[in-house]
Amino acid sequence: MEKKYWKGVEELRNDAEFVKLKNNEFFEHLPVDEVLGKKAESTDATPRRDFLKFLGFGMAAATLAACEAPVKKSIPYLIKPEE
């Protein structure tokens, strides 16, 4: 006997609306032609992917800038001082 797993009651009942939404879960129109044709600059809408790219770059730049430490050069003693 094979077990059947489901994530929610809607999936268990197999509702028509749930099946329709499940097949189209992550649908988002990607404006590839507009971006390649430079038509996206005239519109105010920025795709979510571009926003996440800029956000990731900003976080990486801030992290690298914060991790910079001063360079301390040390020279070992050849003759140990008395003090």
HTML snippet that shows the backbone in 3Dmol.js (N, CA, C, O; Angstrom):
<script src="https://3Dmol.org/build/3Dmol-min.js"></script>
<div id="view" style="width:600px;height:400px;position:relative"></div>
<script>
const pdb = `
ATOM      1  N   MET A   1       0.834  -1.169   0.000  1.00  0.00           N
ATOM      2  CA  MET A   1       0.000   0.000   0.000  1.00  0.00           C
ATOM      3  C   MET A   1       0.888   1.246   0.000  1.00  0.00           C
ATOM      4  O   MET A   1       1.764   1.392   0.853  1.00  0.00           O
ATOM      5  N   GLU A   2       0.661   2.117  -0.939  1.00  0.00           N
ATOM      6  CA  GLU A   2       1.472   3.324  -1.089  1.00  0.00           C
ATOM      7  C   GLU A   2       0.805   4.490  -0.363  1.00  0.00           C
ATOM      8  O   GLU A   2      -0.395   4.721  -0.511  1.00  0.00           O
ATOM      9  N   LYS A   3       1.596   5.220   0.421  1.00  0.00           N
ATOM     10  CA  LYS A   3       1.062   6.356   1.161  1.00  0.00           C
ATOM     11  C   LYS A   3       0.958   7.568   0.241  1.00  0.00           C
ATOM     12  O   LYS A   3       1.816   7.786  -0.615  1.00  0.00           O
ATOM     13  N   LYS A   4      -0.092   8.345   0.424  1.00  0.00           N
ATOM     14  CA  LYS A   4      -0.271   9.564  -0.352  1.00  0.00           C
ATOM     15  C   LYS A   4      -0.154  10.752   0.596  1.00  0.00           C
ATOM     16  O   LYS A   4      -0.893  10.851   1.575  1.00  0.00           O
ATOM     17  N   TYR A   5       0.776  11.649   0.300  1.00  0.00           N
ATOM     18  CA  TYR A   5       1.006  12.811   1.139  1.00  0.00           C
ATOM     19  C   TYR A   5       0.389  14.036   0.494  1.00  0.00           C
ATOM     20  O   TYR A   5       0.387  14.157  -0.731  1.00  0.00           O
ATOM     21  N   TRP A   6      -0.136  14.952   1.308  1.00  0.00           N
ATOM     22  CA  TRP A   6      -0.732  16.183   0.808  1.00  0.00           C
ATOM     23  C   TRP A   6      -0.378  17.310   1.760  1.00  0.00           C
ATOM     24  O   TRP A   6      -0.101  17.066   2.934  1.00  0.00           O
ATOM     25  N   LYS A   7      -0.383  18.538   1.269  1.00  0.00           N
ATOM     26  CA  LYS A   7       0.039  19.692   2.063  1.00  0.00           C
ATOM     27  C   LYS A   7      -1.122  20.417   2.735  1.00  0.00           C
ATOM     28  O   LYS A   7      -0.911  21.135   3.712  1.00  0.00           O
ATOM     29  N   GLY A   8      -2.304  20.251   2.246  1.00  0.00           N
ATOM     30  CA  GLY A   8      -3.447  20.931   2.830  1.00  0.00           C
ATOM     31  C   GLY A   8      -4.737  20.226   2.477  1.00  0.00           C
ATOM     32  O   GLY A   8      -4.756  19.280   1.690  1.00  0.00           O
ATOM     33  N   VAL A   9      -5.829  20.709   3.080  1.00  0.00           N
ATOM     34  CA  VAL A   9      -7.129  20.101   2.849  1.00  0.00           C
ATOM     35  C   VAL A   9      -7.560  20.287   1.397  1.00  0.00           C
ATOM     36  O   VAL A   9      -8.193  19.407   0.813  1.00  0.00           O
ATOM     37  N   GLU A  10      -7.208  21.453   0.811  1.00  0.00           N
ATOM     38  CA  GLU A  10      -7.577  21.703  -0.581  1.00  0.00           C
ATOM     39  C   GLU A  10      -6.933  20.694  -1.520  1.00  0.00           C
ATOM     40  O   GLU A  10      -7.563  20.228  -2.469  1.00  0.00           O
ATOM     41  N   GLU A  11      -5.670  20.357  -1.251  1.00  0.00           N
ATOM     42  CA  GLU A  11      -4.988  19.376  -2.088  1.00  0.00           C
ATOM     43  C   GLU A  11      -5.576  17.982  -1.881  1.00  0.00           C
ATOM     44  O   GLU A  11      -5.655  17.192  -2.822  1.00  0.00           O
ATOM     45  N   LEU A  12      -5.985  17.684  -0.659  1.00  0.00           N
ATOM     46  CA  LEU A  12      -6.607  16.392  -0.387  1.00  0.00           C
ATOM     47  C   LEU A  12      -7.934  16.247  -1.118  1.00  0.00           C
ATOM     48  O   LEU A  12      -8.227  15.190  -1.678  1.00  0.00           O
ATOM     49  N   ARG A  13      -8.739  17.309  -1.114  1.00  0.00           N
ATOM     50  CA  ARG A  13     -10.033  17.287  -1.795  1.00  0.00           C
ATOM     51  C   ARG A  13      -9.895  17.411  -3.309  1.00  0.00           C
ATOM     52  O   ARG A  13     -10.798  17.037  -4.058  1.00  0.00           O
ATOM     53  N   ASN A  14      -8.745  17.944  -3.754  1.00  0.00           N
ATOM     54  CA  ASN A  14      -8.462  18.137  -5.180  1.00  0.00           C
ATOM     55  C   ASN A  14      -9.492  19.074  -5.830  1.00  0.00           C
ATOM     56  O   ASN A  14     -10.081  18.757  -6.864  1.00  0.00           O
ATOM     57  N   ASP A  15      -9.689  20.245  -5.189  1.00  0.00           N
ATOM     58  CA  ASP A  15     -10.617  21.257  -5.707  1.00  0.00           C
ATOM     59  C   ASP A  15     -10.148  21.768  -7.061  1.00  0.00           C
ATOM     60  O   ASP A  15      -8.948  21.817  -7.331  1.00  0.00           O
ATOM     61  N   ALA A  16     -11.101  22.150  -7.912  1.00  0.00           N
ATOM     62  CA  ALA A  16     -10.768  22.647  -9.256  1.00  0.00           C
ATOM     63  C   ALA A  16      -9.994  23.961  -9.168  1.00  0.00           C
ATOM     64  O   ALA A  16      -9.040  24.167  -9.917  1.00  0.00           O
ATOM     65  N   GLU A  17     -10.393  24.844  -8.267  1.00  0.00           N
ATOM     66  CA  GLU A  17      -9.691  26.129  -8.126  1.00  0.00           C
ATOM     67  C   GLU A  17      -8.273  25.918  -7.606  1.00  0.00           C
ATOM     68  O   GLU A  17      -7.347  26.605  -8.037  1.00  0.00           O
ATOM     69  N   PHE A  18      -8.095  24.973  -6.686  1.00  0.00           N
ATOM     70  CA  PHE A  18      -6.770  24.684  -6.156  1.00  0.00           C
ATOM     71  C   PHE A  18      -5.848  24.137  -7.239  1.00  0.00           C
ATOM     72  O   PHE A  18      -4.684  24.526  -7.319  1.00  0.00           O
ATOM     73  N   VAL A  19      -6.353  23.252  -8.059  1.00  0.00           N
ATOM     74  CA  VAL A  19      -5.546  22.670  -9.142  1.00  0.00           C
ATOM     75  C   VAL A  19      -5.139  23.765 -10.124  1.00  0.00           C
ATOM     76  O   VAL A  19      -4.009  23.768 -10.612  1.00  0.00           O
ATOM     77  N   LYS A  20      -6.047  24.694 -10.417  1.00  0.00           N
ATOM     78  CA  LYS A  20      -5.748  25.795 -11.331  1.00  0.00           C
ATOM     79  C   LYS A  20      -4.648  26.687 -10.757  1.00  0.00           C
ATOM     80  O   LYS A  20      -3.724  27.070 -11.474  1.00  0.00           O
ATOM     81  N   LEU A  21      -4.743  27.018  -9.475  1.00  0.00           N
ATOM     82  CA  LEU A  21      -3.735  27.859  -8.835  1.00  0.00           C
ATOM     83  C   LEU A  21      -2.414  27.113  -8.639  1.00  0.00           C
ATOM     84  O   LEU A  21      -1.345  27.720  -8.702  1.00  0.00           O
ATOM     85  N   LYS A  22      -2.484  25.812  -8.404  1.00  0.00           N
ATOM     86  CA  LYS A  22      -1.265  25.025  -8.201  1.00  0.00           C
ATOM     87  C   LYS A  22      -0.426  24.962  -9.473  1.00  0.00           C
ATOM     88  O   LYS A  22       0.801  25.039  -9.409  1.00  0.00           O
ATOM     89  N   ASN A  23      -1.070  24.826 -10.615  1.00  0.00           N
ATOM     90  CA  ASN A  23      -0.347  24.761 -11.878  1.00  0.00           C
ATOM     91  C   ASN A  23       0.263  26.102 -12.254  1.00  0.00           C
ATOM     92  O   ASN A  23       1.218  26.150 -13.029  1.00  0.00           O
ATOM     93  N   ASN A  24      -0.271  27.187 -11.718  1.00  0.00           N
ATOM     94  CA  ASN A  24       0.184  28.533 -12.059  1.00  0.00           C
ATOM     95  C   ASN A  24       0.721  29.234 -10.816  1.00  0.00           C
ATOM     96  O   ASN A  24       0.499  30.432 -10.639  1.00  0.00           O
ATOM     97  N   GLU A  25       1.428  28.498  -9.948  1.00  0.00           N
ATOM     98  CA  GLU A  25       1.804  29.010  -8.639  1.00  0.00           C
ATOM     99  C   GLU A  25       2.789  30.181  -8.703  1.00  0.00           C
ATOM    100  O   GLU A  25       2.578  31.188  -8.028  1.00  0.00           O
ATOM    101  N   PHE A  26       3.834  30.078  -9.481  1.00  0.00           N
ATOM    102  CA  PHE A  26       4.865  31.102  -9.513  1.00  0.00           C
ATOM    103  C   PHE A  26       4.870  31.871 -10.824  1.00  0.00           C
ATOM    104  O   PHE A  26       5.936  32.291 -11.273  1.00  0.00           O
ATOM    105  N   PHE A  27       3.738  32.067 -11.442  1.00  0.00           N
ATOM    106  CA  PHE A  27       3.681  32.756 -12.719  1.00  0.00           C
ATOM    107  C   PHE A  27       3.945  34.239 -12.530  1.00  0.00           C
ATOM    108  O   PHE A  27       3.331  34.890 -11.684  1.00  0.00           O
ATOM    109  N   GLU A  28       4.857  34.761 -13.319  1.00  0.00           N
ATOM    110  CA  GLU A  28       5.128  36.198 -13.341  1.00  0.00           C
ATOM    111  C   GLU A  28       5.616  36.528 -14.744  1.00  0.00           C
ATOM    112  O   GLU A  28       6.520  35.881 -15.273  1.00  0.00           O
ATOM    113  N   HIS A  29       5.013  37.529 -15.325  1.00  0.00           N
ATOM    114  CA  HIS A  29       5.428  37.949 -16.654  1.00  0.00           C
ATOM    115  C   HIS A  29       6.811  38.566 -16.577  1.00  0.00           C
ATOM    116  O   HIS A  29       7.022  39.526 -15.836  1.00  0.00           O
ATOM    117  N   LEU A  30       7.757  38.025 -17.336  1.00  0.00           N
ATOM    118  CA  LEU A  30       9.110  38.561 -17.371  1.00  0.00           C
ATOM    119  C   LEU A  30       9.257  39.435 -18.605  1.00  0.00           C
ATOM    120  O   LEU A  30       9.133  38.939 -19.724  1.00  0.00           O
ATOM    121  N   PRO A  31       9.516  40.714 -18.428  1.00  0.00           N
ATOM    122  CA  PRO A  31       9.604  41.634 -19.568  1.00  0.00           C
ATOM    123  C   PRO A  31      10.945  41.564 -20.276  1.00  0.00           C
ATOM    124  O   PRO A  31      11.684  42.548 -20.284  1.00  0.00           O
ATOM    125  N   VAL A  32      11.279  40.424 -20.870  1.00  0.00           N
ATOM    126  CA  VAL A  32      12.572  40.220 -21.514  1.00  0.00           C
ATOM    127  C   VAL A  32      12.719  41.138 -22.725  1.00  0.00           C
ATOM    128  O   VAL A  32      13.763  41.767 -22.897  1.00  0.00           O
ATOM    129  N   ASP A  33      11.686  41.220 -23.566  1.00  0.00           N
ATOM    130  CA  ASP A  33      11.767  42.065 -24.755  1.00  0.00           C
ATOM    131  C   ASP A  33      11.907  43.539 -24.378  1.00  0.00           C
ATOM    132  O   ASP A  33      12.631  44.286 -25.037  1.00  0.00           O
ATOM    133  N   GLU A  34      11.216  43.951 -23.324  1.00  0.00           N
ATOM    134  CA  GLU A  34      11.300  45.345 -22.908  1.00  0.00           C
ATOM    135  C   GLU A  34      12.682  45.680 -22.359  1.00  0.00           C
ATOM    136  O   GLU A  34      13.212  46.758 -22.626  1.00  0.00           O
ATOM    137  N   VAL A  35      13.268  44.763 -21.595  1.00  0.00           N
ATOM    138  CA  VAL A  35      14.585  45.015 -21.008  1.00  0.00           C
ATOM    139  C   VAL A  35      15.657  45.018 -22.090  1.00  0.00           C
ATOM    140  O   VAL A  35      16.534  45.881 -22.099  1.00  0.00           O
ATOM    141  N   LEU A  36      15.585  44.053 -23.000  1.00  0.00           N
ATOM    142  CA  LEU A  36      16.590  43.994 -24.069  1.00  0.00           C
ATOM    143  C   LEU A  36      16.436  45.147 -25.047  1.00  0.00           C
ATOM    144  O   LEU A  36      17.421  45.596 -25.632  1.00  0.00           O
ATOM    145  N   GLY A  37      15.224  45.629 -25.232  1.00  0.00           N
ATOM    146  CA  GLY A  37      14.969  46.737 -26.137  1.00  0.00           C
ATOM    147  C   GLY A  37      15.089  48.092 -25.461  1.00  0.00           C
ATOM    148  O   GLY A  37      14.830  49.119 -26.089  1.00  0.00           O
ATOM    149  N   LYS A  38      15.482  48.112 -24.177  1.00  0.00           N
ATOM    150  CA  LYS A  38      15.634  49.343 -23.395  1.00  0.00           C
ATOM    151  C   LYS A  38      14.330  50.128 -23.289  1.00  0.00           C
ATOM    152  O   LYS A  38      14.355  51.345 -23.102  1.00  0.00           O
ATOM    153  N   LYS A  39      13.192  49.447 -23.407  1.00  0.00           N
ATOM    154  CA  LYS A  39      11.910  50.112 -23.226  1.00  0.00           C
ATOM    155  C   LYS A  39      11.536  50.158 -21.752  1.00  0.00           C
ATOM    156  O   LYS A  39      10.651  50.919 -21.361  1.00  0.00           O
ATOM    157  N   ALA A  40      12.196  49.354 -20.933  1.00  0.00           N
ATOM    158  CA  ALA A  40      11.861  49.294 -19.514  1.00  0.00           C
ATOM    159  C   ALA A  40      12.319  50.546 -18.779  1.00  0.00           C
ATOM    160  O   ALA A  40      11.816  50.833 -17.692  1.00  0.00           O
ATOM    161  N   GLU A  41      13.261  51.299 -19.344  1.00  0.00           N
ATOM    162  CA  GLU A  41      13.736  52.508 -18.673  1.00  0.00           C
ATOM    163  C   GLU A  41      12.665  53.577 -18.602  1.00  0.00           C
ATOM    164  O   GLU A  41      12.657  54.385 -17.674  1.00  0.00           O
ATOM    165  N   SER A  42      11.766  53.593 -19.565  1.00  0.00           N
ATOM    166  CA  SER A  42      10.736  54.617 -19.585  1.00  0.00           C
ATOM    167  C   SER A  42       9.614  54.320 -18.598  1.00  0.00           C
ATOM    168  O   SER A  42       8.884  55.234 -18.215  1.00  0.00           O
ATOM    169  N   THR A  43       9.458  53.076 -18.180  1.00  0.00           N
ATOM    170  CA  THR A  43       8.404  52.736 -17.230  1.00  0.00           C
ATOM    171  C   THR A  43       8.928  52.829 -15.811  1.00  0.00           C
ATOM    172  O   THR A  43      10.131  52.728 -15.573  1.00  0.00           O
ATOM    173  N   ASP A  44       8.012  53.021 -14.869  1.00  0.00           N
ATOM    174  CA  ASP A  44       8.399  53.130 -13.465  1.00  0.00           C
ATOM    175  C   ASP A  44       8.460  51.773 -12.776  1.00  0.00           C
ATOM    176  O   ASP A  44       9.013  51.661 -11.682  1.00  0.00           O
ATOM    177  N   ALA A  45       7.900  50.746 -13.400  1.00  0.00           N
ATOM    178  CA  ALA A  45       7.863  49.425 -12.781  1.00  0.00           C
ATOM    179  C   ALA A  45       9.209  48.727 -12.959  1.00  0.00           C
ATOM    180  O   ALA A  45       9.743  48.650 -14.066  1.00  0.00           O
ATOM    181  N   THR A  46       9.745  48.224 -11.854  1.00  0.00           N
ATOM    182  CA  THR A  46      10.987  47.464 -11.882  1.00  0.00           C
ATOM    183  C   THR A  46      10.657  46.023 -11.538  1.00  0.00           C
ATOM    184  O   THR A  46       9.990  45.768 -10.535  1.00  0.00           O
ATOM    185  N   PRO A  47      11.110  45.079 -12.346  1.00  0.00           N
ATOM    186  CA  PRO A  47      10.823  43.676 -12.033  1.00  0.00           C
ATOM    187  C   PRO A  47      11.430  43.268 -10.691  1.00  0.00           C
ATOM    188  O   PRO A  47      12.427  43.841 -10.249  1.00  0.00           O
ATOM    189  N   ARG A  48      10.832  42.296 -10.065  1.00  0.00           N
ATOM    190  CA  ARG A  48      11.275  41.835  -8.747  1.00  0.00           C
ATOM    191  C   ARG A  48      12.697  41.290  -8.807  1.00  0.00           C
ATOM    192  O   ARG A  48      13.467  41.459  -7.862  1.00  0.00           O
ATOM    193  N   ARG A  49      13.043  40.649  -9.894  1.00  0.00           N
ATOM    194  CA  ARG A  49      14.391  40.083 -10.006  1.00  0.00           C
ATOM    195  C   ARG A  49      15.448  41.188 -10.006  1.00  0.00           C
ATOM    196  O   ARG A  49      16.494  41.039  -9.373  1.00  0.00           O
ATOM    197  N   ASP A  50      15.190  42.290 -10.705  1.00  0.00           N
ATOM    198  CA  ASP A  50      16.150  43.392 -10.704  1.00  0.00           C
ATOM    199  C   ASP A  50      16.291  43.976  -9.310  1.00  0.00           C
ATOM    200  O   ASP A  50      17.398  44.296  -8.878  1.00  0.00           O
ATOM    201  N   PHE A  51      15.175  44.118  -8.601  1.00  0.00           N
ATOM    202  CA  PHE A  51      15.218  44.636  -7.238  1.00  0.00           C
ATOM    203  C   PHE A  51      16.068  43.727  -6.352  1.00  0.00           C
ATOM    204  O   PHE A  51      16.883  44.211  -5.566  1.00  0.00           O
ATOM    205  N   LEU A  52      15.883  42.416  -6.475  1.00  0.00           N
ATOM    206  CA  LEU A  52      16.653  41.493  -5.649  1.00  0.00           C
ATOM    207  C   LEU A  52      18.133  41.496  -6.017  1.00  0.00           C
ATOM    208  O   LEU A  52      18.986  41.299  -5.152  1.00  0.00           O
ATOM    209  N   LYS A  53      18.447  41.719  -7.301  1.00  0.00           N
ATOM    210  CA  LYS A  53      19.854  41.829  -7.706  1.00  0.00           C
ATOM    211  C   LYS A  53      20.503  43.044  -7.058  1.00  0.00           C
ATOM    212  O   LYS A  53      21.608  42.949  -6.525  1.00  0.00           O
ATOM    213  N   PHE A  54      19.818  44.186  -7.101  1.00  0.00           N
ATOM    214  CA  PHE A  54      20.364  45.407  -6.507  1.00  0.00           C
ATOM    215  C   PHE A  54      20.472  45.280  -4.990  1.00  0.00           C
ATOM    216  O   PHE A  54      21.438  45.751  -4.391  1.00  0.00           O
ATOM    217  N   LEU A  55      19.490  44.650  -4.378  1.00  0.00           N
ATOM    218  CA  LEU A  55      19.519  44.452  -2.939  1.00  0.00           C
ATOM    219  C   LEU A  55      20.687  43.550  -2.544  1.00  0.00           C
ATOM    220  O   LEU A  55      21.391  43.839  -1.576  1.00  0.00           O
ATOM    221  N   GLY A  56      20.896  42.474  -3.277  1.00  0.00           N
ATOM    222  CA  GLY A  56      22.008  41.567  -2.991  1.00  0.00           C
ATOM    223  C   GLY A  56      23.353  42.230  -3.179  1.00  0.00           C
ATOM    224  O   GLY A  56      24.269  42.023  -2.383  1.00  0.00           O
ATOM    225  N   PHE A  57      23.480  43.034  -4.237  1.00  0.00           N
ATOM    226  CA  PHE A  57      24.745  43.743  -4.461  1.00  0.00           C
ATOM    227  C   PHE A  57      25.011  44.742  -3.341  1.00  0.00           C
ATOM    228  O   PHE A  57      26.142  44.858  -2.866  1.00  0.00           O
ATOM    229  N   GLY A  58      23.987  45.455  -2.921  1.00  0.00           N
ATOM    230  CA  GLY A  58      24.147  46.431  -1.838  1.00  0.00           C
ATOM    231  C   GLY A  58      24.547  45.774  -0.531  1.00  0.00           C
ATOM    232  O   GLY A  58      25.396  46.291   0.196  1.00  0.00           O
ATOM    233  N   MET A  59      23.935  44.631  -0.229  1.00  0.00           N
ATOM    234  CA  MET A  59      24.279  43.913   1.001  1.00  0.00           C
ATOM    235  C   MET A  59      25.719  43.393   0.943  1.00  0.00           C
ATOM    236  O   MET A  59      26.449  43.469   1.932  1.00  0.00           O
ATOM    237  N   ALA A  60      26.120  42.870  -0.209  1.00  0.00           N
ATOM    238  CA  ALA A  60      27.487  42.369  -0.346  1.00  0.00           C
ATOM    239  C   ALA A  60      28.499  43.502  -0.230  1.00  0.00           C
ATOM    240  O   ALA A  60      29.540  43.337   0.407  1.00  0.00           O
ATOM    241  N   ALA A  61      28.210  44.643  -0.833  1.00  0.00           N
ATOM    242  CA  ALA A  61      29.125  45.782  -0.763  1.00  0.00           C
ATOM    243  C   ALA A  61      29.236  46.298   0.668  1.00  0.00           C
ATOM    244  O   ALA A  61      30.332  46.619   1.128  1.00  0.00           O
ATOM    245  N   ALA A  62      28.115  46.380   1.371  1.00  0.00           N
ATOM    246  CA  ALA A  62      28.145  46.840   2.757  1.00  0.00           C
ATOM    247  C   ALA A  62      28.905  45.868   3.647  1.00  0.00           C
ATOM    248  O   ALA A  62      29.625  46.287   4.553  1.00  0.00           O
ATOM    249  N   THR A  63      28.750  44.590   3.398  1.00  0.00           N
ATOM    250  CA  THR A  63      29.455  43.583   4.184  1.00  0.00           C
ATOM    251  C   THR A  63      30.955  43.665   3.957  1.00  0.00           C
ATOM    252  O   THR A  63      31.730  43.597   4.911  1.00  0.00           O
ATOM    253  N   LEU A  64      31.372  43.811   2.710  1.00  0.00           N
ATOM    254  CA  LEU A  64      32.804  43.916   2.421  1.00  0.00           C
ATOM    255  C   LEU A  64      33.403  45.191   2.992  1.00  0.00           C
ATOM    256  O   LEU A  64      34.542  45.182   3.458  1.00  0.00           O
ATOM    257  N   ALA A  65      32.660  46.277   2.963  1.00  0.00           N
ATOM    258  CA  ALA A  65      33.171  47.541   3.509  1.00  0.00           C
ATOM    259  C   ALA A  65      33.291  47.468   5.021  1.00  0.00           C
ATOM    260  O   ALA A  65      34.197  48.078   5.589  1.00  0.00           O
ATOM    261  N   ALA A  66      32.410  46.743   5.688  1.00  0.00           N
ATOM    262  CA  ALA A  66      32.433  46.659   7.145  1.00  0.00           C
ATOM    263  C   ALA A  66      33.522  45.712   7.646  1.00  0.00           C
ATOM    264  O   ALA A  66      33.947  45.827   8.795  1.00  0.00           O
ATOM    265  N   CYS A  67      33.973  44.796   6.828  1.00  0.00           N
ATOM    266  CA  CYS A  67      34.944  43.790   7.270  1.00  0.00           C
ATOM    267  C   CYS A  67      36.394  44.250   7.117  1.00  0.00           C
ATOM    268  O   CYS A  67      37.313  43.497   7.438  1.00  0.00           O
ATOM    269  N   GLU A  68      36.605  45.439   6.646  1.00  0.00           N
ATOM    270  CA  GLU A  68      37.971  45.904   6.432  1.00  0.00           C
ATOM    271  C   GLU A  68      38.622  46.232   7.770  1.00  0.00           C
ATOM    272  O   GLU A  68      38.064  46.998   8.555  1.00  0.00           O
ATOM    273  N   ALA A  69      39.787  45.665   8.039  1.00  0.00           N
ATOM    274  CA  ALA A  69      40.501  45.878   9.295  1.00  0.00           C
ATOM    275  C   ALA A  69      41.834  46.555   9.005  1.00  0.00           C
ATOM    276  O   ALA A  69      42.404  46.371   7.930  1.00  0.00           O
ATOM    277  N   PRO A  70      42.332  47.334   9.954  1.00  0.00           N
ATOM    278  CA  PRO A  70      43.639  47.973   9.731  1.00  0.00           C
ATOM    279  C   PRO A  70      44.750  46.924   9.679  1.00  0.00           C
ATOM    280  O   PRO A  70      44.682  45.895  10.351  1.00  0.00           O
ATOM    281  N   VAL A  71      45.762  47.201   8.880  1.00  0.00           N
ATOM    282  CA  VAL A  71      46.874  46.278   8.704  1.00  0.00           C
ATOM    283  C   VAL A  71      47.916  46.576   9.772  1.00  0.00           C
ATOM    284  O   VAL A  71      48.402  47.701   9.885  1.00  0.00           O
ATOM    285  N   LYS A  72      48.252  45.564  10.545  1.00  0.00           N
ATOM    286  CA  LYS A  72      49.275  45.720  11.584  1.00  0.00           C
ATOM    287  C   LYS A  72      50.472  44.881  11.183  1.00  0.00           C
ATOM    288  O   LYS A  72      50.381  43.660  11.055  1.00  0.00           O
ATOM    289  N   LYS A  73      51.579  45.543  10.989  1.00  0.00           N
ATOM    290  CA  LYS A  73      52.797  44.824  10.622  1.00  0.00           C
ATOM    291  C   LYS A  73      53.605  44.560  11.879  1.00  0.00           C
ATOM    292  O   LYS A  73      53.791  45.453  12.705  1.00  0.00           O
ATOM    293  N   SER A  74      54.070  43.374  12.018  1.00  0.00           N
ATOM    294  CA  SER A  74      54.884  43.024  13.185  1.00  0.00           C
ATOM    295  C   SER A  74      56.227  42.484  12.719  1.00  0.00           C
ATOM    296  O   SER A  74      56.316  41.738  11.744  1.00  0.00           O
ATOM    297  N   ILE A  75      57.263  42.878  13.437  1.00  0.00           N
ATOM    298  CA  ILE A  75      58.620  42.427  13.126  1.00  0.00           C
ATOM    299  C   ILE A  75      59.134  41.685  14.358  1.00  0.00           C
ATOM    300  O   ILE A  75      59.137  42.246  15.454  1.00  0.00           O
ATOM    301  N   PRO A  76      59.558  40.464  14.201  1.00  0.00           N
ATOM    302  CA  PRO A  76      60.045  39.719  15.369  1.00  0.00           C
ATOM    303  C   PRO A  76      61.409  40.272  15.829  1.00  0.00           C
ATOM    304  O   PRO A  76      62.214  40.763  15.038  1.00  0.00           O
ATOM    305  N   TYR A  77      61.618  40.163  17.142  1.00  0.00           N
ATOM    306  CA  TYR A  77      62.896  40.611  17.695  1.00  0.00           C
ATOM    307  C   TYR A  77      63.983  39.586  17.389  1.00  0.00           C
ATOM    308  O   TYR A  77      63.763  38.379  17.495  1.00  0.00           O
ATOM    309  N   LEU A  78      65.182  40.093  16.999  1.00  0.00           N
ATOM    310  CA  LEU A  78      66.312  39.194  16.843  1.00  0.00           C
ATOM    311  C   LEU A  78      67.036  39.021  18.187  1.00  0.00           C
ATOM    312  O   LEU A  78      67.536  37.947  18.522  1.00  0.00           O
ATOM    313  N   ILE A  79      67.066  40.125  18.935  1.00  0.00           N
ATOM    314  CA  ILE A  79      67.646  40.078  20.271  1.00  0.00           C
ATOM    315  C   ILE A  79      66.544  40.504  21.222  1.00  0.00           C
ATOM    316  O   ILE A  79      65.988  41.592  21.074  1.00  0.00           O
ATOM    317  N   LYS A  80      66.219  39.664  22.199  1.00  0.00           N
ATOM    318  CA  LYS A  80      65.109  39.953  23.095  1.00  0.00           C
ATOM    319  C   LYS A  80      65.485  41.116  24.015  1.00  0.00           C
ATOM    320  O   LYS A  80      66.544  41.094  24.642  1.00  0.00           O
ATOM    321  N   PRO A  81      64.615  42.137  24.097  1.00  0.00           N
ATOM    322  CA  PRO A  81      64.921  43.248  25.004  1.00  0.00           C
ATOM    323  C   PRO A  81      64.777  42.814  26.467  1.00  0.00           C
ATOM    324  O   PRO A  81      64.112  41.823  26.768  1.00  0.00           O
ATOM    325  N   GLU A  82      65.406  43.566  27.363  1.00  0.00           N
ATOM    326  CA  GLU A  82      65.371  43.223  28.773  1.00  0.00           C
ATOM    327  C   GLU A  82      63.974  43.448  29.368  1.00  0.00           C
ATOM    328  O   GLU A  82      63.564  42.715  30.268  1.00  0.00           O
ATOM    329  N   GLU A  83      63.259  44.432  28.885  1.00  0.00           N
ATOM    330  CA  GLU A  83      61.959  44.763  29.457  1.00  0.00           C
ATOM    331  C   GLU A  83      60.917  43.845  28.922  1.00  0.00           C
ATOM    332  O   GLU A  83      59.746  43.962  29.286  1.00  0.00           O
TER     333      GLU A  83
END
`;
const viewer = $3Dmol.createViewer("view");
viewer.addModel(pdb, "pdb");
viewer.setStyle({}, {cartoon: {color: "spectrum"}});
viewer.zoomTo();
viewer.render();
</script>
